[in-house]
Structure formats: C-alpha cells, structure tokens
Amino acid sequence: MHIVICDDLEADAKMTEEYLRKYCVQRDILQPQITIVCTGNELRKQKQIDILLLDIELDEESGIELAGEVNSTSPDTLIVFVSRYSFYVTDTYKVQTAQFLVKPLRQNIFGQVMDQVMLAYKKKQATYVRRCEGEPVMIRKDQVVFIESAKRILTAYLANGKCLSYYGTLNEEEQLLAEYAVVRCHKRYLVNLHYVKHLERDGITVAFSNGKKQQIPVGESMYQAVCAAHLQYICS
C-alpha cells in the first residue's frame, strides 16, 4: 500500500505521518509505504497512490483543484482532505473524495476516519477469478461496469474498457457482486450503479474510466426497482 501525504507545512506533514503509523500499529496493519510531498508538482510525480492525505490550502495551488486532477489521472486513489478550516468540507463535493479531517488532528477521530478509508480500500482490492479462454483471470469487483449474458456466456465490461468472456450465470454474478451495488436491470444484463450516468425507461447510460459512454437496456418490469436502487445508492 502506498500512502502519500501532501502538505506544505513540514510539521503538519510529520504529525499526520505519526498519526498514520500509530493507527497501523493499533489496527495491526502492515506498515505502508509513506511518501511526504509539499507541492502539487511533487505529487504529480508519484506513481500508484492508493491513499492520498491532501492539505486543501497549499502555497502554490488549491488542494481541491489538485484532487480533481488526481480523480482524472488516478481514479482509484482514495483522497482524504486535511485542513484547519472545516468550512472547506462543502467545497470538497466538487471532487471524488473519501473523507475529511480537521487540524489539529485527534487520534480517535483520525482512527475513525481511517477505518472508513481502509474499508473502501479493501473493497477496491477485492477480486474474483473466472476462466477466460481457458486461463484463470482475476477480476476486480469494483471495476465491473456491467455484465451481459448470451446463453451461458457472460461478458464482463470493465471500467478500463476491457471485456472478458466466460461461462456462468447472471444469478451467480449478481450474488457475488451484490455488495458492490450491482443490480439486475434486464433479463440479460447486470449493471453497477456506481457507473450509471443516466437512467431512463429506454435504457441506462454507463460511463467508463476513459470517458467513453455506452447504453444498455433496462427491462420494463425492472425499471421501478432499478430506479429505487439507484436513488438509494446516490443518497447513501
């Protein structure tokens, strides 16, 4: 696990690192790789960031705008904003973030927030195995945008644009992926509500990580149930 702390105040960055290491000891978590950077340019040079603890007020640029960049270039990165000013929390809705922490940090609050972040991280790492063209392939559950069934052949369309075909049934996949907001929208389709951009009676529009969009059908008898599930998802 790679965790990056981006804060232009060295003392604050060191304090965040200290809280983080204490948290890992308390929760019996293997100590992660922790990198401290103080500018946006240094942050942009980092690779494969799993969790980013980001100060909102940096000297050279806005942490919120920087988070927007991270959302675009590394959508899997979980972002935790850290700020001395709690009123910034309303601005963070402009980007996809995980949590918000207020300085000065308190170990108990820090632990509660990081528990939620780690839970989200574990869900992102969850995989299952299917045999595609005779070879076992690991599929990340949170990357499944939708699954299409053609008789006994299932095709999983992933967020990165890849497609994987294998034998199986929609019922099996629906149960396997239920905790990842995957629901039946048609007798031949499952859809992950996380990737739904538009929902209408004539179809559901999903968006992939590269910005590509695709429409899939929604069954007339399933429309109301899908609407209810989608509303519950976006409100949760």
CORBELUR-V581293 format. One record per residue. N is the residue number from 0. SS is DSSP state (H for helix, E for strand, - for the rest). PHI is phi in radians with two decimals (NA if undefined). Layout:
# CORBELUR-V581293
n=N ss=SS phi=PHI
n=N ss=SS phi=PHI
This chain:
# CORBELUR-V581293
n=0 ss=- phi=NA
n=1 ss=E phi=-1.99
n=2 ss=E phi=-1.99
n=3 ss=E phi=-1.96
n=4 ss=E phi=-1.87
n=5 ss=E phi=-1.98
n=6 ss=- phi=-2.66
n=7 ss=- phi=-1.44
n=8 ss=- phi=-1.79
n=9 ss=H phi=-1.04
n=10 ss=H phi=-1.10
n=11 ss=H phi=-1.17
n=12 ss=H phi=-1.10
n=13 ss=H phi=-1.15
n=14 ss=H phi=-1.14
n=15 ss=H phi=-1.06
n=16 ss=H phi=-1.09
n=17 ss=H phi=-1.09
n=18 ss=H phi=-1.10
n=19 ss=H phi=-1.15
n=20 ss=H phi=-1.16
n=21 ss=H phi=-1.10
n=22 ss=H phi=-1.05
n=23 ss=H phi=-1.09
n=24 ss=H phi=-1.16
n=25 ss=H phi=-1.10
n=26 ss=- phi=-1.66
n=27 ss=- phi=0.98
n=28 ss=- phi=-1.80
n=29 ss=- phi=-0.97
n=30 ss=- phi=-0.98
n=31 ss=- phi=-1.40
n=32 ss=E phi=-1.34
n=33 ss=E phi=-2.03
n=34 ss=E phi=-2.10
n=35 ss=E phi=-1.86
n=36 ss=E phi=-2.25
n=37 ss=- phi=-2.09
n=38 ss=- phi=-2.39
n=39 ss=H phi=-1.11
n=40 ss=H phi=-1.12
n=41 ss=H phi=-1.16
n=42 ss=H phi=-1.12
n=43 ss=H phi=-1.09
n=44 ss=- phi=-1.47
n=45 ss=- phi=-1.35
n=46 ss=- phi=-2.00
n=47 ss=- phi=0.88
n=48 ss=- phi=-1.51
n=49 ss=- phi=-1.50
n=50 ss=E phi=-2.32
n=51 ss=E phi=-2.12
n=52 ss=E phi=-1.71
n=53 ss=E phi=-2.09
n=54 ss=E phi=-1.26
n=55 ss=- phi=-1.34
n=56 ss=E phi=-1.75
n=57 ss=- phi=-1.67
n=58 ss=- phi=-1.02
n=59 ss=- phi=-1.65
n=60 ss=- phi=-2.79
n=61 ss=E phi=-1.39
n=62 ss=H phi=-1.13
n=63 ss=H phi=-1.18
n=64 ss=H phi=-1.13
n=65 ss=H phi=-1.13
n=66 ss=H phi=-1.10
n=67 ss=H phi=-1.06
n=68 ss=H phi=-1.11
n=69 ss=H phi=-1.10
n=70 ss=H phi=-0.98
n=71 ss=H phi=-1.34
n=72 ss=H phi=-1.54
n=73 ss=- phi=-2.50
n=74 ss=- phi=-1.07
n=75 ss=- phi=-1.44
n=76 ss=- phi=-1.22
n=77 ss=E phi=-1.54
n=78 ss=E phi=-1.90
n=79 ss=E phi=-2.04
n=80 ss=E phi=-1.35
n=81 ss=E phi=-2.21
n=82 ss=E phi=-2.70
n=83 ss=- phi=-1.41
n=84 ss=- phi=-2.11
n=85 ss=H phi=-1.19
n=86 ss=H phi=-1.15
n=87 ss=H phi=-1.18
n=88 ss=H phi=-1.03
n=89 ss=H phi=-1.19
n=90 ss=H phi=-1.29
n=91 ss=H phi=-1.24
n=92 ss=H phi=-1.20
n=93 ss=H phi=-1.27
n=94 ss=- phi=-2.25
n=95 ss=- phi=-1.52
n=96 ss=- phi=-2.16
n=97 ss=- phi=-1.74
n=98 ss=E phi=-2.69
n=99 ss=E phi=-2.40
n=100 ss=E phi=-2.10
n=101 ss=E phi=-1.87
n=102 ss=- phi=-1.43
n=103 ss=- phi=-1.22
n=104 ss=- phi=-1.18
n=105 ss=- phi=-2.15
n=106 ss=H phi=-1.03
n=107 ss=H phi=-1.18
n=108 ss=H phi=-1.17
n=109 ss=H phi=-1.01
n=110 ss=H phi=-1.11
n=111 ss=H phi=-1.10
n=112 ss=H phi=-1.15
n=113 ss=H phi=-1.18
n=114 ss=H phi=-1.05
n=115 ss=H phi=-1.17
n=116 ss=H phi=-1.14
n=117 ss=H phi=-1.15
n=118 ss=H phi=-1.10
n=119 ss=H phi=-1.13
n=120 ss=H phi=-1.12
n=121 ss=H phi=-1.10
n=122 ss=H phi=-1.13
n=123 ss=H phi=-1.19
n=124 ss=H phi=-1.50
n=125 ss=- phi=-1.16
n=126 ss=E phi=-2.32
n=127 ss=E phi=-2.42
n=128 ss=E phi=-1.99
n=129 ss=E phi=-2.34
n=130 ss=E phi=-1.64
n=131 ss=E phi=-2.00
n=132 ss=- phi=0.96
n=133 ss=- phi=1.45
n=134 ss=E phi=-1.98
n=135 ss=E phi=-1.21
n=136 ss=E phi=-2.24
n=137 ss=E phi=-1.52
n=138 ss=E phi=-2.06
n=139 ss=E phi=-1.32
n=140 ss=H phi=-1.05
n=141 ss=H phi=-1.30
n=142 ss=H phi=-1.64
n=143 ss=E phi=-1.34
n=144 ss=E phi=-1.47
n=145 ss=E phi=-2.76
n=146 ss=E phi=-2.20
n=147 ss=E phi=-1.96
n=148 ss=E phi=-1.96
n=149 ss=E phi=-2.31
n=150 ss=- phi=1.08
n=151 ss=- phi=-1.73
n=152 ss=E phi=-1.73
n=153 ss=E phi=-1.82
n=154 ss=E phi=-2.15
n=155 ss=E phi=-1.65
n=156 ss=E phi=-1.73
n=157 ss=E phi=-1.72
n=158 ss=- phi=-1.04
n=159 ss=- phi=-1.43
n=160 ss=- phi=1.69
n=161 ss=- phi=-1.34
n=162 ss=E phi=-2.18
n=163 ss=E phi=-2.22
n=164 ss=E phi=-1.95
n=165 ss=E phi=-2.84
n=166 ss=E phi=-1.40
n=167 ss=- phi=2.90
n=168 ss=- phi=-2.22
n=169 ss=H phi=-1.12
n=170 ss=H phi=-1.05
n=171 ss=H phi=-1.11
n=172 ss=H phi=-1.21
n=173 ss=H phi=-1.09
n=174 ss=H phi=-1.19
n=175 ss=H phi=-1.11
n=176 ss=- phi=-1.84
n=177 ss=H phi=-0.99
n=178 ss=H phi=-1.29
n=179 ss=H phi=-1.83
n=180 ss=- phi=1.05
n=181 ss=E phi=-1.65
n=182 ss=E phi=-2.28
n=183 ss=E phi=-1.36
n=184 ss=E phi=-2.02
n=185 ss=E phi=-2.87
n=186 ss=- phi=-1.10
n=187 ss=- phi=-2.00
n=188 ss=E phi=-2.41
n=189 ss=E phi=-2.01
n=190 ss=E phi=-2.32
n=191 ss=E phi=-1.57
n=192 ss=H phi=-1.06
n=193 ss=H phi=-1.07
n=194 ss=H phi=-1.75
n=195 ss=E phi=-1.37
n=196 ss=E phi=-1.84
n=197 ss=E phi=-2.46
n=198 ss=E phi=-2.29
n=199 ss=E phi=-2.36
n=200 ss=- phi=-1.10
n=201 ss=- phi=-1.55
n=202 ss=E phi=2.82
n=203 ss=E phi=-1.96
n=204 ss=E phi=-1.71
n=205 ss=E phi=-1.94
n=206 ss=E phi=-2.14
n=207 ss=- phi=-1.63
n=208 ss=- phi=-1.08
n=209 ss=- phi=-1.48
n=210 ss=- phi=1.62
n=211 ss=- phi=-1.14
n=212 ss=E phi=-2.09
n=213 ss=E phi=-2.57
n=214 ss=E phi=-1.80
n=215 ss=E phi=-2.18
n=216 ss=- phi=-1.29
n=217 ss=- phi=-2.17
n=218 ss=- phi=-1.18
n=219 ss=H phi=-1.01
n=220 ss=H phi=-1.32
n=221 ss=H phi=-1.80
n=222 ss=H phi=-1.00
n=223 ss=H phi=-1.09
n=224 ss=H phi=-1.16
n=225 ss=H phi=-1.17
n=226 ss=H phi=-1.03
n=227 ss=H phi=-1.10
n=228 ss=H phi=-1.14
n=229 ss=H phi=-1.16
n=230 ss=H phi=-1.11
n=231 ss=H phi=-1.10
n=232 ss=H phi=-1.14
n=233 ss=H phi=-1.27
n=234 ss=H phi=-1.60
n=235 ss=- phi=-1.46
